């Protein structure tokens, strides 16, 4: 058996598990798709657990390594077997099944000692290990299984925090096309590699004409690569993001500009994506759901009872924003946007339309209508970068007066000079819902 082995993949029959990054601790190579997290702040807490296991094995860590990948059944057994072929003796120090599976272990090869934790939780496997600098003759046993449980920070890029605007952008390199694979890179809103994005590859095989699909996550360098049968494939990508108390699934924009771009995997296909805060989605229309940004539906109070607002607002005397007034909506961001960048104030304007005394016929009409010939006296304002905003509204009358308008988030409470806008997500699709804001003069 040669000394250089493919760690975790030797003796596995799956051809999809090709060689990945090389280990810095043993003479072996990890599986394709493994993400090396060594040196990342994301493994700080997990490193503390590894340090405790190392002390139990004989001393402090001298050199550490942290790697994560999607869980594959049977890998731990193969891991132990391959290490045995490399001349290491495996000793289990402790094991825990709380909130997943974790095992603390020690490896001996002559005078060399390696200690680590193999942990599996939520479809992710994390291996943290280190060479031990022996400082004590009789190490104490590992007592608490709590040190074996990987923290959220120790998981791979899927749970890594979104990149911040102040961090310098590392070079973004698109992976070279490789026969039998669909590959690509995903960038964030500033053009930096985006780890943890989910890419869905789907298409039809050449051999049997069979529809098939695959799922992969981007690595820490924003790239992905997945082996597929020869065929023609498309891809979609999304990013799951927690923001302002909600969890959103944000679609990512294809570099080609079309969601129908196909590649031939037998030649090696490349499909790249980028996170956009605003702009039209591929093949979309003019309605609010066809934009990457969020939407506000502005509904006018003053129509016949029950049309939009509470009935009492239909009895308010004609307002102060007559026909020809310019209405200005101002959206001022509170804190950063969903991508962590600083937001900018967004200003939208429109002209107040004539009074509609016959809307509906014989029942009176609106005063501040929100667009010429708009039949229902409401209008969408689309494509706001997702954030939390303070919204205010005012009218500039034809004679030059500036008049503040009243807003509300409930149809029976349209009494405020400003309102706070915070979007929520649909339960199933996790896309953001449209917000309705009520306005009156």
C-alpha positions in Angstrom: 0.0 0.0 0.0 1.6 3.4 -1.0 2.2 5.9 1.7 0.2 8.7 0.0 -3.5 7.6 0.3 -6.7 9.4 -0.3 -8.0 9.9 3.2 -11.7 9.0 3.7 -12.1 7.8 0.1 -9.8 4.9 -0.3 -11.9 1.7 -0.6 -15.0 3.7 -1.3 -16.6 2.8 -4.6 -18.2 6.2 -5.5 -16.5 7.7 -8.4 -17.9 11.1 -7.4 -15.6 11.3 -4.5 -12.4 12.5 -6.1 -9.3 13.8 -4.4 -9.6 17.2 -2.6 -7.2 19.2 -0.4 -4.1 17.6 1.0 -3.8 17.2 4.8 -1.0 19.1 6.6 -0.9 16.6 9.5 -0.7 13.2 7.8 0.4 11.9 4.4 -3.1 11.8 2.9 -5.7 13.8 0.9 -9.3 14.7 1.8 -12.3 14.1 -0.4 -13.4 16.4 -3.1 -15.6 19.2 -1.7 -13.9 19.3 1.7 -13.5 22.8 3.0 -10.3 23.6 4.9 -11.2 25.9 7.8 -7.7 26.1 9.4 -7.0 29.6 10.5 -10.6 30.7 10.2 -12.3 32.6 13.0 -15.3 30.4 12.5 -13.5 27.5 14.3 -12.4 29.5 17.4 -14.8 27.8 19.8 -14.2 24.3 18.2 -10.5 24.8 18.6 -11.0 25.2 22.4 -12.6 21.7 22.4 -9.7 20.2 20.4 -7.3 21.8 22.8 -9.0 20.0 25.8 -8.8 16.7 23.9 -5.1 17.2 23.2 -4.4 17.9 26.9 -6.2 14.7 27.7 -4.0 12.9 25.1 -0.7 14.2 26.6 -0.2 18.0 26.1 -1.1 21.1 24.1 -1.7 21.3 20.4 1.4 21.9 18.3 -0.1 22.1 14.8 -3.8 22.0 14.1 -6.1 21.4 11.1 -9.8 21.8 10.6 -11.8 20.4 7.7 -15.5 20.1 7.0 -17.6 18.4 4.3 -21.1 17.1 3.7 -21.7 13.9 5.7 -21.3 10.6 3.7 -22.3 7.3 5.4 -19.4 5.0 6.3 -16.6 7.6 6.1 -15.6 7.4 9.8 -15.0 3.7 9.5 -12.9 4.2 6.4 -11.1 7.1 8.1 -10.0 4.7 10.9 -9.0 2.0 8.5 -6.9 4.3 6.3 -5.1 5.7 9.3 -4.3 2.1 10.4 -2.8 1.6 6.9 -0.7 4.7 7.5 0.7 3.1 10.7 -1.5 5.0 13.3 -3.1 3.3 16.3 -6.6 4.7 16.9 -7.9 5.1 20.5 -11.4 6.3 21.3 -11.3 8.7 24.3 -15.0 9.5 24.5 -18.1 9.7 22.5 -21.3 11.8 22.6 -24.6 11.5 20.8 -26.1 14.8 22.2 -27.3 17.1 19.3 -25.6 14.9 16.7 -22.6 12.6 17.0 -19.1 13.4 18.2 -16.0 11.2 19.0 -12.8 12.3 20.7 -9.8 10.2 19.7 -6.1 9.8 20.0 -3.7 8.5 17.3 -0.2 7.1 18.1 2.5 6.4 15.5 5.8 5.8 17.3 6.5 9.0 19.3 3.9 11.0 17.3 0.6 11.7 19.0 -2.4 13.2 17.2 -5.6 14.1 19.0 -8.9 15.3 17.6 -12.7 15.2 17.3 -14.8 13.7 14.5 -18.3 15.3 14.7 -21.4 14.9 12.6 -24.5 17.1 12.9 -27.2 18.5 10.5 -25.7 16.8 7.4 -22.2 18.2 8.1 -19.0 16.4 9.2 -16.3 18.4 10.9 -12.8 17.0 11.6 -10.6 18.9 14.0 -7.2 17.5 15.0 -3.7 18.4 16.0 -0.3 17.0 16.7 0.3 16.9 20.5 3.4 18.3 22.2 3.8 15.8 25.0 4.3 17.5 28.4 2.8 15.0 30.9 3.4 11.3 31.5 -0.1 10.4 32.7 -2.8 12.5 30.9 -6.2 12.6 32.6 -9.2 11.0 30.9 -11.6 13.1 28.9 -14.6 13.4 31.3 -17.1 15.7 29.7 -18.7 14.9 26.4 -19.6 18.6 26.2 -16.2 19.3 24.7 -17.1 16.9 21.9 -20.1 18.9 20.5 -19.1 21.1 17.5 -20.4 24.6 17.8 -22.2 26.4 15.0 -19.0 28.3 14.3 -17.2 25.0 13.5 -19.6 24.1 10.7 -18.5 24.7 7.1 -19.2 27.7 4.9 -23.0 27.2 4.9 -23.2 28.8 8.3 -20.4 31.3 7.9 -21.3 34.9 8.4 -21.9 37.1 5.4 -18.9 39.0 4.2 -18.6 42.5 5.5 -17.9 45.6 3.4 -14.8 46.5 5.3 -13.0 43.2 4.6 -10.7 43.4 1.5 -11.8 41.2 -1.4 -9.6 38.2 -2.0 -9.0 37.3 -5.7 -12.0 35.5 -7.2 -10.9 32.7 -9.5 -13.4 30.8 -11.6 -12.5 27.1 -11.6 -11.4 25.7 -14.9 -13.9 23.6 -16.9 -13.4 19.9 -16.2 -14.9 17.1 -18.2 -17.7 15.3 -16.4 -18.3 18.2 -14.0 -20.4 21.3 -13.7 -18.4 24.0 -11.9 -18.5 27.7 -11.2 -18.0 30.5 -8.7 -20.5 32.6 -6.7 -19.7 36.2 -5.8 -21.3 38.5 -3.2 -22.7 42.0 -3.9 -19.2 43.4 -3.8 -17.6 40.8 -6.1 -16.0 38.7 -3.4 -16.2 34.9 -3.2 -19.4 33.9 -1.4 -19.2 30.6 0.7 -22.2 28.7 1.7 -24.4 29.4 -1.3 -26.5 26.5 -2.5 -26.3 25.5 -6.2 -28.9 23.2 -7.8 -27.8 21.6 -11.0 -30.4 19.8 -13.2 -30.7 18.5 -16.7 -30.9 15.5 -19.0 -28.4 12.8 -19.5 -27.2 11.8 -22.9 -27.1 8.1 -22.4 -30.7 7.5 -21.3 -32.4 10.9 -21.7 -33.1 10.8 -18.0 -34.0 14.0 -16.0 -31.7 14.3 -13.0 -30.7 16.9 -10.5 -27.9 17.6 -8.0 -27.2 19.9 -5.0 -23.9 21.4 -3.9 -22.7 24.2 -1.6 -19.9 26.7 -2.5 -16.6 26.3 -0.7 -14.8 29.0 1.3 -13.4 30.4 -1.9 -16.9 30.7 -3.4 -16.4 27.9 -5.9 -18.3 24.7 -6.5 -17.8 21.6 -8.6 -20.0 18.5 -8.9 -19.5 15.4 -10.9 -22.6 14.6 -13.1 -23.4 12.1 -15.9 -22.7 13.3 -19.4 -25.6 15.5 -20.4 -26.9 19.1 -20.7 -27.5 21.0 -17.5 -28.8 24.3 -16.1 -28.3 25.6 -12.6 -30.0 27.8 -10.0 -28.4 29.3 -6.9 -29.7 30.8 -3.7 -28.4 32.1 -0.4 -30.1 31.4 2.9 -29.8 34.5 5.1 -31.1 35.4 8.6 -31.9 39.1 8.8 -34.0 41.3 11.0 -35.7 38.4 12.7 -36.6 36.5 9.5 -34.9 33.8 7.4 -34.8 34.5 3.7 -33.8 32.4 0.7 -32.4 34.9 -1.7 -32.1 33.9 -5.4 -28.7 34.6 -7.0 -28.3 36.1 -10.4 -26.8 34.0 -13.2 -23.7 35.5 -14.8 -25.1 34.8 -18.2 -28.2 36.9 -17.5 -30.5 34.0 -18.3 -31.9 31.2 -16.2 -32.0 29.0 -19.3 -28.3 28.8 -20.0 -27.2 25.2 -20.6 -23.8 23.6 -20.5 -22.5 20.2 -21.8 -20.9 18.4 -18.9 -19.1 16.0 -21.2 -16.9 18.9 -22.2 -17.0 20.5 -18.7 -19.5 23.2 -18.0 -19.2 26.5 -16.0 -22.1 28.3 -14.5 -21.4 31.4 -12.3 -23.7 33.5 -10.1 -23.7 36.8 -8.2 -25.7 38.1 -5.3 -27.7 41.2 -6.3 -29.7 43.4 -4.0 -31.7 45.1 -6.8 -32.5 44.7 -10.4 -34.7 42.5 -12.6 -34.6 38.7 -12.3 -34.0 36.8 -15.5 -37.1 36.5 -17.7 -39.1 38.5 -15.3 -41.9 41.0 -15.8 -42.9 44.3 -14.3 -44.7 43.1 -11.2 -43.0 43.3 -7.8 -42.0 39.6 -7.5 -39.8 39.9 -10.6 -37.2 42.1 -8.8 -34.4 41.1 -6.4 -35.3 44.0 -4.2 -38.2 44.4 -1.8 -41.6 46.0 -2.5 -44.0 48.3 -0.8 -47.7 48.5 -1.8 -48.9 52.0 -1.0 -52.7 52.1 -0.5 -54.7 55.3 -0.3 -57.2 56.0 2.5 -60.3 57.9 1.4 -62.1 55.5 -0.9 -65.6 54.2 -0.1 -65.8 52.3 3.2 -63.9 49.0 3.2 -61.9 49.6 0.1 -58.6 49.8 1.9 -58.6 51.7 5.2 -61.0 51.8 8.1 -64.4 53.3 7.2 -63.7 56.4 9.4 -61.1 57.6 6.9 -63.6 58.0 4.1 -65.3 60.8 6.1 -62.2 63.0 6.4 -62.7 66.3 4.5 -60.9 66.7 1.2 -57.2 66.8 1.8 -54.3 69.2 1.4 -52.6 67.5 -1.6 -54.6 68.5 -4.6 -54.3 67.3 -8.2 -50.8 68.1 -9.6 -49.0 67.8 -6.2 -45.7 65.9 -6.2 -45.7 63.2 -3.6 -42.2 62.2 -2.2 -41.6 58.9 -0.4 -38.3 58.7 1.5 -36.9 55.4 2.7 -34.0 55.9 5.2 -32.1 52.7 6.2 -31.7 51.7 9.8 -28.3 50.0 10.1 -26.8 47.8 7.4 -28.6 46.0 4.6 -29.0 42.3 4.3 -25.5 41.9 2.8 -23.8 43.8 5.6 -23.1 46.9 3.6 -24.2 50.4 4.5 -27.5 51.4 3.0 -28.4 54.7 1.3 -31.6 56.7 1.5 -34.0 55.9 -1.4 -36.4 58.6 -2.7 -39.4 57.9 -5.0 -41.8 60.5 -6.3 -45.1 60.5 -8.2 -47.8 63.0 -9.2 -51.2 63.1 -7.4 -53.9 62.4 -9.9 -57.3 64.3 -10.2 -60.1 63.7 -7.7 -62.1 60.7 -8.6 -65.6 61.8 -7.4 -67.2 59.0 -9.4 -65.2 56.1 -8.0 -67.0 53.8 -7.8 -69.9 55.3 -9.6 -72.1 57.3 -7.3 -70.2 56.5 -4.2 -67.6 59.3 -4.0 -63.9 59.0 -4.7 -60.4 59.4 -3.6 -58.5 62.7 -3.1 -54.9 61.8 -3.3 -54.9 59.1 -5.9 -51.6 57.4 -6.6 -51.3 57.4 -10.3 -53.3 58.5 -13.3 -56.1 56.1 -14.1 -55.0 53.6 -11.5 -58.3 51.9 -10.8 -57.8 50.7 -7.2 -56.0 53.7 -5.8 -52.9 51.8 -4.8 -49.5 51.4 -6.3 -46.3 49.3 -5.9 -42.9 50.8 -5.3 -40.4 48.1 -6.1 -36.8 47.0 -5.9 -35.7 48.4 -2.5 -32.4 46.8 -1.3 -33.5 44.5 1.5 -33.0 46.3 4.9 -34.9 47.9 7.7 -36.2 51.4 6.8 -37.9 54.4 8.2 -40.5 55.6 5.7 -41.9 59.1 5.5 -44.1 60.9 2.9 -44.8 64.5 2.0 -46.5 66.4 -0.8 -45.3 69.5 -2.7 -48.4 71.3 -3.8 -48.7 73.3 -7.0 -48.4 76.6 -5.1 -45.1 75.5 -3.5 -46.2 74.3 -0.1 -44.7 71.2 1.5 -47.2 69.2 3.4 -46.4 66.0 5.5 -48.7 63.1 4.9 -49.9 60.4 7.3 -48.8 56.8 7.1 -49.7 53.5 8.8 -49.1 49.8 8.7 -52.6 48.9 9.8 -55.8 50.0 8.0 -57.3 51.4 11.3 -54.1 53.3 12.3 -53.0 55.7 9.6 -51.9 58.5 11.9 -48.1 58.6 11.8 -45.5 60.9 10.3 -43.2 57.9 9.6 -43.3 54.1 9.9 -40.6 51.4 10.3 -40.5 48.9 7.4 -39.3 45.4 8.2 -40.0 42.6 5.7 -41.0 39.0 6.6 -40.6 35.8 4.7 -43.1 33.3 3.3 -43.2 30.0 5.3 -42.4 27.7 2.3 -40.4 29.7 -0.3 -38.7 32.0 2.2 -38.9 34.8 -0.3 -39.8 38.2 1.2 -43.4 39.3 1.3 -44.7 42.6 0.0 -45.3 45.2 2.6 -48.6 47.2 2.5 -48.4 50.8 3.8 -51.5 53.0 4.1 -51.3 56.7 3.3 -53.7 59.6 3.6 -53.6 63.4 3.2 
